[in-house]
Amino acid sequence: MSTRAAAAEVTRARLIDAAIERFAADGIGASFDAVAADAGVTKGALYHHFGSKDGLVQEVYKEAVRRHAARVIDASAQGTGRERVLALIDSSARLYTSRTPFYRLLVALHLTAAIERPELAEVARRVQRNQREFMIGLVREGQRDGSIDPGFDPESIGLTLDAALDGFLVHQFEPPASQRRWIAKFRSLMEDLL
């Protein structure tokens, strides 16, 4: 990669970081001007890298999903398939209930993709498909290593995990004590089931 291309990548990453911070603080409607100022560049630099505000929102959504996925995958990287499934539940629950600006933004982006911004829908579908496949893969791994009952349909378990974890993400609007109780009940159910 040339020095110029490397510098452009650094600027692009800085712009995405600034947009994530600004959108988390002020909502997705935050202005291009504010994001540019936060990154220390001109508004023209944003247009150069993303083409439009919609292009920036789409890249922020992709990056927010990547960051969340990296955290969850890292947390569920060790152990048997069963241990990895339970670690996935634990880490997702901890992150979703953190109520940090980043996770409030992630919820807003998911809801926006479903309701207001059809250009984000394909990103959301791809994310969901990858998430489901990862969870189904963990169940299959557990069946291969003997930690999960081989009599279960791995797709059914993976889809149930996916649906429950998506539900926990949007439960950020509920009181934290309720969230923790529901997650604990779901985790206990999965322990018993697996």
LOLORO-5944 format. One record per residue: x, y, z of N, C-alpha, C in turn. Coordinates in steps of 0.2 Angstrom, whole numbers, padded with zeros to 4 digits, always signed. Last residue first. Layout:
# LOLORO-5944
XYZXYZXYZ;...
# end
This chain:
# LOLORO-5944
-0144-0139+0135-0138-0142+0131-0134-0148+0135;-0154-0137+0144-0155-0140+0137-0149-0143+0134;-0147-0131+0155-0151-0137+0156-0152-0141+0149;-0141-0120+0148-0137-0125+0152-0141-0131+0153;-0153-0113+0144-0148-0116+0139-0144-0121+0142;-0159-0110+0156-0162-0114+0152-0158-0117+0147;-0149-0101+0161-0150-0107+0165-0154-0112+0160;-0150-0091+0151-0144-0095+0152-0145-0101+0155;-0163-0087+0154-0162-0089+0148-0155-0094+0148;-0161-0082+0167-0166-0087+0166-0165-0091+0159;-0152-0072+0165-0150-0077+0169-0155-0083+0168;-0160-0063+0157-0154-0066+0154-0152-0072+0158;-0170-0059+0166-0171-0063+0160-0166-0067+0157;-0161-0053+0176-0166-0059+0178-0167-0063+0172;-0156-0042+0169-0152-0047+0172-0155-0054+0173;-0168-0035+0165-0163-0038+0160-0159-0043+0163;-0172-0031+0178-0176-0036+0174-0172-0039+0169;-0161-0023+0182-0163-0029+0186-0167-0034+0182;-0162-0012+0172-0157-0017+0172-0158-0023+0176;-0178-0010+0164-0174-0009+0170-0168-0014+0170;-0177-0009+0146-0180-0011+0152-0176-0010+0158;-0171-0005+0135-0175+0000+0137-0179-0002+0144;-0163-0016+0131-0160-0010+0134-0164-0005+0137;-0169-0025+0123-0172-0025+0130-0168-0019+0134;-0162-0027+0112-0168-0022+0112-0171-0021+0119;-0154-0037+0116-0151-0031+0113-0156-0025+0114;-0162-0048+0119-0159-0044+0124-0156-0038+0122;-0166-0051+0105-0171-0048+0110-0168-0045+0116;-0154-0056+0101-0157-0050+0098-0162-0047+0102;-0154-0067+0109-0149-0062+0110-0151-0056+0107;-0165-0075+0104-0165-0072+0111-0160-0067+0112;-0161-0077+0091-0167-0073+0092-0167-0071+0100;-0149-0085+0093-0149-0079+0089-0155-0074+0091;-0154-0096+0100-0149-0092+0103-0149-0085+0100;-0163-0101+0090-0165-0099+0096-0160-0094+0100;-0153-0104+0080-0158-0099+0079-0162-0097+0085;-0146-0114+0087-0143-0108+0084-0148-0103+0083;-0156-0124+0089-0153-0121+0094-0150-0115+0092;-0159-0127+0075-0164-0125+0080-0161-0121+0086;-0147-0131+0070-0150-0125+0068-0155-0123+0072;-0145-0143+0077-0140-0138+0079-0143-0131+0076;-0156-0153+0085-0155-0150+0079-0151-0143+0080;-0150-0165+0097-0153-0158+0095-0152-0156+0088;-0143-0176+0099-0149-0177+0097-0153-0170+0095;-0130-0173+0105-0131-0174+0097-0138-0175+0095;-0128-0162+0117-0132-0168+0115-0133-0168+0108;-0112-0156+0119-0119-0154+0118-0122-0160+0115;-0099-0161+0121-0102-0157+0126-0109-0155+0125;-0094-0168+0110-0098-0172+0115-0100-0168+0121;-0088-0162+0099-0084-0164+0105-0087-0167+0111;-0099-0162+0091-0093-0165+0089-0089-0167+0095;-0107-0153+0098-0110-0160+0097-0104-0164+0095;-0100-0141+0098-0101-0145+0104-0104-0152+0103;-0100-0139+0084-0094-0140+0087-0095-0144+0094;-0114-0136+0083-0111-0142+0080-0104-0144+0083;-0114-0124+0091-0118-0130+0093-0115-0136+0089;-0106-0116+0083-0104-0117+0090-0108-0124+0092;-0114-0115+0071-0107-0118+0071-0105-0120+0078;-0124-0108+0075-0126-0114+0073-0119-0118+0073;-0117-0096+0077-0120-0099+0083-0122-0106+0081;-0113-0093+0064-0108-0093+0070-0111-0097+0075;-0125-0091+0058-0121-0097+0056-0115-0098+0061;-0131-0080+0064-0134-0086+0065-0129-0092+0063;-0121-0070+0060-0122-0072+0067-0125-0079+0068;-0123-0070+0046-0116-0072+0049-0117-0074+0056;-0136-0066+0046-0135-0072+0043-0128-0075+0046;-0135-0053+0052-0139-0058+0055-0137-0065+0052;-0127-0047+0042-0125-0048+0049-0129-0053+0053;-0135-0047+0031-0129-0051+0031-0126-0052+0038;-0146-0039+0036-0147-0046+0034-0140-0050+0034;-0139-0027+0038-0142-0030+0043-0143-0038+0042;-0136-0024+0024-0130-0025+0030-0133-0029+0035;-0148-0023+0019-0144-0028+0017-0138-0029+0022;-0153-0011+0026-0156-0018+0027-0152-0024+0025;-0148+0001+0023-0145-0003+0029-0147-0010+0029;-0157+0006+0014-0150+0004+0012-0146+0000+0017;-0168+0008+0021-0168+0002+0017-0161+0000+0015;-0171+0015+0035-0165+0016+0030-0165+0009+0027;-0181+0013+0045-0181+0020+0041-0176+0019+0035;-0182+0000+0050-0188+0004+0049-0187+0010+0044;-0170-0008+0051-0177-0011+0050-0182-0007+0048;-0161+0002+0053-0160-0002+0047-0167-0006+0046;-0165+0007+0065-0165+0012+0059-0165+0007+0053;-0162-0003+0073-0169-0001+0072-0170+0003+0066;-0148-0004+0072-0152-0009+0071-0159-0007+0069;-0145+0009+0077-0143+0007+0070-0147+0001+0068;-0149+0008+0090-0152+0013+0086-0151+0012+0078;-0141-0002+0095-0148-0003+0095-0151+0002+0090;-0129+0005+0094-0130-0001+0090-0137-0003+0089;-0131+0016+0103-0130+0017+0096-0131+0011+0092;-0130+0009+0114-0137+0012+0113-0137+0014+0105;-0117+0004+0114-0123-0001+0113-0130+0003+0112;-0110+0017+0115-0109+0012+0109-0115+0008+0108;-0115+0021+0128-0117+0025+0122-0116+0021+0116;-0120+0007+0138-0115+0012+0136-0117+0016+0129;-0127-0003+0144-0130+0004+0143-0125+0009+0141;-0124-0016+0146-0119-0011+0148-0122-0004+0148;-0132-0026+0140-0134-0023+0146-0130-0017+0149;-0124-0030+0130-0130-0027+0128-0133-0024+0134;-0112-0036+0137-0112-0030+0133-0118-0026+0131;-0118-0046+0144-0115-0041+0148-0114-0035+0143;-0124-0054+0134-0128-0051+0139-0125-0045+0143;-0112-0058+0127-0118-0054+0124-0122-0050+0129;-0106-0065+0137-0103-0059+0134-0108-0055+0131;-0115-0076+0139-0113-0071+0145-0110-0065+0142;-0117-0081+0126-0123-0079+0130-0120-0074+0135;-0103-0085+0124-0107-0081+0120-0113-0078+0123;-0102-0094+0135-0098-0088+0135-0101-0083+0130;-0111-0104+0130-0112-0101+0136-0108-0094+0137;-0104-0108+0119-0110-0106+0118-0112-0102+0124;-0092-0113+0125-0092-0107+0120-0098-0104+0119;-0096-0124+0132-0093-0118+0135-0093-0112+0131;-0100-0132+0121-0105-0129+0126-0102-0123+0130;-0088-0134+0114-0093-0130+0111-0098-0128+0116;-0075-0130+0126-0079-0135+0122-0084-0130+0118;-0063-0116+0124-0067-0121+0128-0071-0126+0123;-0063-0099+0117-0060-0105+0121-0065-0110+0124;-0070-0089+0112-0065-0092+0108-0062-0099+0111;-0079-0079+0116-0081-0086+0116-0077-0091+0112;-0073-0067+0116-0075-0070+0123-0077-0077+0122;-0071-0065+0102-0065-0066+0107-0067-0069+0113;-0084-0064+0099-0081-0070+0096-0074-0071+0100;-0088-0052+0105-0091-0058+0107-0087-0064+0105;-0079-0043+0099-0079-0044+0107-0082-0050+0108;-0082-0044+0086-0075-0046+0088-0075-0047+0095;-0095-0039+0086-0094-0046+0084-0087-0048+0086;-0093-0026+0089-0097-0030+0093-0095-0037+0092;-0086-0022+0078-0083-0021+0084-0086-0025+0089;-0095-0024+0067-0088-0028+0067-0085-0027+0074;-0105-0015+0071-0106-0022+0071-0100-0026+0071;-0098-0003+0068-0101-0005+0075-0102-0012+0076;-0095-0004+0055-0090-0005+0059-0092-0006+0067;-0108-0004+0049-0104-0010+0048-0098-0010+0053;-0112+0009+0054-0116+0003+0056-0111-0003+0055;-0103+0017+0047-0103+0017+0055-0106+0010+0057;-0107+0015+0034-0100+0012+0036-0099+0012+0044;-0119+0021+0034-0119+0014+0033-0112+0011+0035;-0116+0034+0038-0120+0030+0042-0120+0022+0041;-0109+0037+0026-0106+0037+0032-0110+0033+0037;-0119+0036+0016-0113+0032+0016-0110+0032+0022;-0128+0046+0021-0130+0039+0021-0124+0035+0020;-0120+0057+0019-0121+0056+0026-0124+0048+0026;-0109+0053+0005-0115+0056+0008-0115+0054+0015;-0095+0049+0002-0100+0051-0003-0106+0055-0001;-0085+0045+0010-0091+0042+0011-0096+0044+0006;-0073+0053+0007-0072+0046+0009-0079+0042+0009;-0078+0065+0002-0073+0062-0001-0073+0054+0001;-0086+0069+0013-0089+0068+0006-0084+0064+0002;-0076+0071+0023-0081+0066+0024-0085+0064+0017;-0069+0081+0017-0066+0075+0018-0071+0069+0019;-0078+0092+0017-0077+0089+0011-0073+0082+0011;-0077+0096+0030-0083+0092+0028-0082+0089+0021;-0060+0093+0036-0066+0097+0033-0072+0093+0031;-0055+0087+0052-0055+0087+0045-0060+0092+0042;-0056+0083+0065-0051+0088+0063-0050+0088+0056;-0066+0075+0070-0060+0072+0067-0055+0076+0065;-0075+0085+0074-0072+0080+0079-0066+0077+0077;-0078+0091+0062-0074+0095+0067-0071+0090+0072;-0085+0080+0056-0079+0083+0053-0075+0087+0058;-0096+0080+0065-0091+0074+0064-0085+0076+0061;-0101+0092+0063-0099+0090+0069-0094+0085+0069;-0105+0092+0049-0100+0097+0051-0097+0095+0058;-0114+0082+0048-0108+0081+0045-0103+0086+0048;-0124+0081+0064-0122+0084+0057-0115+0082+0055;-0134+0068+0069-0129+0072+0070-0126+0075+0064;-0144+0058+0068-0145+0064+0065-0139+0069+0066;-0140+0048+0077-0138+0047+0070-0139+0053+0066;-0135+0055+0092-0140+0052+0088-0137+0052+0081;-0125+0061+0101-0131+0065+0098-0136+0062+0094;-0117+0050+0105-0118+0056+0109-0125+0059+0107;-0116+0041+0094-0118+0039+0101-0120+0044+0105;-0112+0050+0084-0118+0047+0084-0121+0044+0090;-0099+0053+0089-0104+0059+0089-0111+0056+0088;-0093+0040+0089-0093+0044+0095-0099+0050+0095;-0094+0037+0076-0097+0033+0081-0098+0037+0087;-0087+0048+0070-0094+0047+0069-0097+0043+0074;-0074+0045+0074-0077+0051+0076-0085+0051+0075;-0072+0033+0068-0072+0033+0075-0075+0040+0078;-0073+0037+0055-0078+0032+0057-0078+0033+0065;-0062+0046+0054-0068+0048+0053-0074+0044+0056;-0051+0037+0056-0052+0042+0061-0059+0045+0060;-0052+0029+0045-0054+0026+0051-0055+0031+0057;-0049+0039+0035-0056+0036+0035-0057+0032+0042;-0036+0041+0039-0041+0047+0039-0048+0044+0040;-0030+0029+0036-0030+0032+0043-0035+0037+0044;-0032+0028+0023-0035+0023+0027-0035+0026+0034;-0024+0039+0018-0031+0039+0017-0035+0034+0022;-0012+0034+0022-0014+0040+0025-0022+0041+0024;-0011+0023+0013-0011+0022+0020-0014+0028+0024;-0011+0030+0001-0017+0026+0002-0017+0024+0010;+0002+0037+0002-0005+0041+0001-0011+0036+0003;+0010+0026+0003+0010+0030+0009+0003+0034+0008;+0003+0011-0004+0007+0017-0005+0006+0021+0002;+0004-0006+0000+0000+0000+0000+0004+0006+0000;
# end
